[in-house]
Amino acid sequence: MSADAAPRWIDNHCHLGDDAGAAVAEARAAGVVGLVTVGTDLAESRAAIEVARRHEGVWATAGVHPHEARHGLDGVADLLDDEVVVAVGEAGLDFHYDHSPRAVQVDVFAAQVALANERAMPLVIHTREAWEETFAVLDAEGVPERTVFHCFTGGPDEGAACLERRALLSFSGIVTFKGADDVRAAAAACPLDRAMVETDSPYLAPVPHRGRPNRPALVAHVGEALAVAMDRPVAEVAEETSATACGFYGLAIPDSSGN
């Protein structure tokens, strides 16, 4: 990237809905060159695939969120063969809401870790109030070579535990929140080449848009806050997190000259 070029970002985790076309267009105008739209159950994974097929520079994941674990994993493995699917997930454990029984969450998460290992695919993890249980499943099943903790909400200790398992940390709009000192401390301790940025839109809009629906176009606010936490230039954070996302998911993004 030249010194005067505008930063180019990849939103490595978002949920594109019925307004996907408008959201993608707005994101491109804001310098977002790639998006990964994430599946949370069989139907939503299929919908994510359809969105990715319709829009250049958009890819999909297929998986079952812990909230939906009670519905099982049937059919998800078949979706992983689609050329636009770049990861398994989001998968994991959420012991805050317990929308699915915890034992079922653990079983469905473990099955998706196994899928990622079998297919040599990236794994996208959601964990909330279940750090030790999440690590226990990963340690038992074997951490996939490419693993990311999306929307990282832990502090330096949890970040270190993730990094020790060779996982990446993906930072969301939470890094901009006033009360998120632990997240910023984890970001400060995270090597830049082990970090990515995301919106998790339509959730968790960053400051100064907090309280409104989030959009992939706002990922630059996340990146800018991450740059402050890491004491790095914004352009460097944009370039490195985008390169990391491309390598992690196997994305082919044209360079700024169109090549």
C-alpha positions as CSV (number, residue, x, y, z in Angstrom):
1,M,0.0,0.0,0.0
2,S,1.4,3.4,-0.9
3,A,1.8,6.0,1.8
4,D,-1.2,8.1,0.4
5,A,-3.5,5.1,-0.4
6,A,-6.7,4.8,1.6
7,P,-6.7,1.8,3.9
8,R,-8.3,-1.4,2.6
9,W,-10.1,-3.6,5.0
10,I,-11.5,-7.1,5.2
11,D,-14.6,-7.6,7.5
12,N,-13.8,-11.2,8.4
13,H,-17.1,-11.8,10.2
14,C,-20.5,-10.3,9.5
15,H,-24.1,-11.5,9.0
16,L,-25.5,-10.2,5.7
17,G,-29.2,-10.3,5.5
18,D,-31.9,-9.2,3.0
19,D,-30.1,-5.9,2.4
20,A,-26.9,-7.6,1.4
21,G,-26.6,-5.8,-1.9
22,A,-26.8,-2.4,-0.3
23,A,-24.5,-3.4,2.5
24,V,-21.8,-4.7,0.2
25,A,-22.0,-1.6,-2.0
26,E,-21.6,0.7,1.0
27,A,-18.8,-1.4,2.3
28,R,-16.9,-1.2,-1.0
29,A,-17.3,2.5,-1.1
30,A,-15.8,2.6,2.4
31,G,-12.7,0.7,1.5
32,V,-13.8,-2.8,2.5
33,V,-12.5,-5.2,-0.2
34,G,-13.7,-8.5,1.3
35,L,-16.4,-9.8,3.5
36,V,-17.1,-13.2,5.1
37,T,-20.8,-13.7,5.9
38,V,-21.3,-16.3,8.6
39,G,-23.7,-19.2,9.0
40,T,-25.3,-19.9,12.3
41,D,-27.5,-23.0,11.5
42,L,-28.3,-25.0,8.4
43,A,-30.8,-22.5,6.9
44,E,-28.6,-19.5,7.7
45,S,-25.6,-21.2,6.3
46,R,-27.5,-21.9,3.0
47,A,-28.6,-18.2,3.0
48,A,-25.0,-17.1,3.5
49,I,-23.8,-19.2,0.6
50,E,-26.5,-17.7,-1.7
51,V,-25.4,-14.2,-0.7
52,A,-21.7,-15.0,-1.4
53,R,-22.6,-16.5,-4.8
54,R,-24.3,-13.3,-5.8
55,H,-21.6,-10.8,-4.7
56,E,-18.0,-10.7,-5.8
57,G,-15.6,-10.3,-2.8
58,V,-18.0,-12.1,-0.4
59,W,-17.4,-15.5,1.0
60,A,-19.5,-17.7,3.4
61,T,-19.1,-20.0,6.3
62,A,-21.3,-23.0,7.3
63,G,-21.9,-24.1,10.8
64,V,-24.1,-24.2,13.9
65,H,-23.9,-21.5,16.6
66,P,-24.2,-22.7,20.2
67,H,-27.6,-21.0,20.4
68,E,-28.9,-23.4,17.7
69,A,-27.0,-26.5,18.8
70,R,-30.2,-28.1,20.0
71,H,-31.3,-28.4,16.3
72,G,-28.2,-30.6,15.5
73,L,-25.6,-30.5,12.8
74,D,-27.4,-32.5,10.0
75,G,-26.7,-31.2,6.6
76,V,-23.9,-28.8,7.5
77,A,-21.1,-31.0,6.4
78,D,-22.5,-31.2,2.9
79,L,-22.3,-27.4,2.5
80,L,-18.6,-27.3,3.2
81,D,-17.9,-28.5,-0.4
82,D,-19.3,-25.3,-1.9
83,E,-16.6,-23.2,-3.5
84,V,-17.7,-20.0,-1.6
85,V,-17.5,-21.7,1.8
86,V,-14.2,-20.8,3.5
87,A,-14.7,-22.0,7.1
88,V,-16.6,-24.1,9.6
89,G,-18.6,-22.1,12.0
90,E,-19.5,-20.1,13.8
91,A,-19.3,-22.9,16.4
92,G,-18.6,-22.9,20.1
93,L,-20.1,-22.5,23.5
94,D,-22.4,-19.8,25.0
95,F,-23.1,-20.3,28.7
96,H,-24.6,-16.8,29.1
97,Y,-27.9,-17.4,27.4
98,D,-28.0,-21.2,27.4
99,H,-30.4,-21.3,24.5
100,S,-29.3,-24.9,24.0
101,P,-28.4,-27.4,26.8
102,R,-24.7,-27.1,27.7
103,A,-24.0,-30.8,27.0
104,V,-25.6,-30.5,23.6
105,Q,-23.5,-27.4,22.9
106,V,-20.3,-29.3,23.8
107,D,-21.2,-32.2,21.5
108,V,-22.1,-30.0,18.5
109,F,-19.0,-27.9,19.0
110,A,-16.8,-30.9,19.3
111,A,-18.3,-32.3,16.1
112,Q,-17.5,-29.1,14.2
113,V,-13.9,-29.0,15.5
114,A,-13.6,-32.5,14.1
115,L,-15.1,-31.4,10.8
116,A,-12.6,-28.6,10.5
117,N,-9.8,-31.0,11.2
118,E,-11.0,-33.6,8.8
119,R,-11.5,-31.0,6.0
120,A,-8.4,-29.0,6.9
121,M,-10.6,-25.9,7.0
122,P,-10.6,-22.9,9.2
123,L,-12.7,-22.9,12.4
124,V,-14.6,-19.8,13.6
125,I,-15.3,-19.9,17.3
126,H,-17.9,-18.2,19.4
127,T,-17.3,-18.4,23.1
128,R,-19.1,-16.5,25.9
129,E,-18.7,-17.2,29.6
130,A,-17.2,-20.6,28.7
131,W,-13.5,-20.1,28.2
132,E,-12.3,-23.1,30.1
133,E,-14.9,-25.4,28.6
134,T,-14.1,-24.1,25.1
135,F,-10.4,-24.8,25.6
136,A,-11.1,-28.2,27.0
137,V,-13.0,-29.2,23.8
138,L,-10.3,-27.8,21.6
139,D,-7.5,-29.6,23.6
140,A,-9.5,-32.9,23.4
141,E,-10.3,-32.7,19.7
142,G,-7.1,-31.0,18.5
143,V,-7.0,-27.3,17.6
144,P,-7.4,-26.9,13.8
145,E,-4.4,-25.4,12.2
146,R,-6.5,-22.3,11.3
147,T,-8.6,-21.2,14.2
148,V,-10.0,-17.8,15.1
149,F,-11.8,-16.6,18.2
150,H,-14.3,-14.2,16.7
151,C,-15.6,-11.1,18.5
152,F,-12.9,-11.6,21.1
153,T,-14.2,-10.6,24.5
154,G,-11.6,-11.8,26.9
155,G,-8.6,-10.1,28.6
156,P,-4.9,-10.7,28.3
157,D,-5.0,-14.1,30.1
158,E,-7.7,-15.4,27.7
159,G,-5.9,-13.9,24.8
160,A,-2.6,-15.6,25.8
161,A,-4.4,-18.9,26.1
162,C,-5.8,-18.6,22.6
163,L,-2.5,-17.6,21.2
164,E,-0.8,-20.5,23.0
165,R,-3.2,-22.8,21.0
166,R,-2.0,-21.0,17.7
167,A,-5.4,-19.4,17.3
168,L,-6.0,-15.9,16.0
169,L,-8.0,-13.1,17.7
170,S,-10.7,-11.2,15.8
171,F,-11.6,-7.9,17.3
172,S,-15.1,-6.3,16.9
173,G,-16.7,-3.0,17.8
174,I,-16.3,-4.0,21.4
175,V,-12.7,-2.7,21.2
176,T,-14.2,0.8,20.9
177,F,-16.5,0.5,23.9
178,K,-15.6,2.7,27.0
179,G,-15.7,-0.3,29.4
180,A,-13.7,-2.7,27.3
181,D,-10.3,-2.1,28.9
182,D,-9.6,-5.8,29.2
183,V,-10.2,-6.3,25.4
184,R,-7.9,-3.4,24.6
185,A,-5.2,-4.8,26.9
186,A,-5.5,-8.2,25.1
187,A,-5.2,-6.3,21.8
188,A,-2.1,-4.6,23.0
189,A,-0.5,-7.9,23.9
190,C,-1.6,-9.6,20.6
191,P,1.0,-9.7,17.8
192,L,-0.4,-7.9,14.8
193,D,0.0,-10.9,12.5
194,R,-2.3,-12.9,14.9
195,A,-5.2,-10.4,14.7
196,M,-8.1,-9.7,12.4
197,V,-11.0,-7.2,12.4
198,E,-14.7,-7.7,12.1
199,T,-18.1,-5.9,12.5
200,D,-20.2,-8.9,13.5
201,S,-22.9,-6.8,11.9
202,P,-25.7,-6.1,12.4
203,Y,-24.6,-6.4,16.0
204,L,-22.1,-4.4,18.1
205,A,-21.9,-1.2,16.2
206,P,-18.6,0.6,17.1
207,V,-18.4,4.0,18.7
208,P,-19.6,6.5,17.5
209,H,-22.4,4.4,16.0
210,R,-23.2,2.4,19.1
211,G,-26.9,1.7,19.6
212,R,-27.7,1.5,15.9
213,P,-27.6,-1.5,13.5
214,N,-24.0,-2.3,12.6
215,R,-22.8,-2.5,9.0
216,P,-19.6,-3.9,7.3
217,A,-18.8,-0.3,6.1
218,L,-18.0,0.5,9.8
219,V,-15.2,-2.0,10.1
220,A,-12.6,0.9,9.7
221,H,-13.7,2.2,13.2
222,V,-12.8,-1.2,14.6
223,G,-9.4,-1.1,12.9
224,E,-8.7,2.4,14.0
225,A,-9.4,1.5,17.6
226,L,-7.3,-1.6,17.3
227,A,-4.4,0.5,15.9
228,V,-4.6,2.8,19.0
229,A,-4.6,-0.2,21.3
230,M,-1.6,-1.7,19.6
231,D,0.2,1.6,19.1
232,R,0.5,1.0,15.4
233,P,-0.3,3.1,12.3
234,V,-3.8,2.6,11.0
235,A,-2.5,1.8,7.5
236,E,-0.3,-1.0,8.9
237,V,-3.2,-2.5,10.8
238,A,-5.4,-2.4,7.7
239,E,-2.7,-4.0,5.6
240,E,-1.7,-6.7,8.0
241,T,-5.1,-7.7,9.2
242,S,-6.3,-8.0,5.6
243,A,-3.3,-10.1,4.6
244,T,-3.9,-12.3,7.6
245,A,-7.6,-12.7,6.7
246,C,-6.6,-13.6,3.1
247,G,-4.2,-16.3,4.3
248,F,-6.5,-17.6,7.0
249,Y,-9.5,-18.1,4.8
250,G,-7.7,-18.5,1.4
251,L,-9.3,-15.4,-0.1
252,A,-8.2,-14.0,-3.4
253,I,-8.5,-10.2,-3.2
254,P,-7.3,-8.0,-6.1
255,D,-4.6,-5.5,-5.2
256,S,-5.3,-1.8,-5.4
257,S,-4.2,-1.8,-9.1
258,G,-6.9,-4.5,-9.9
259,N,-4.4,-7.4,-10.3
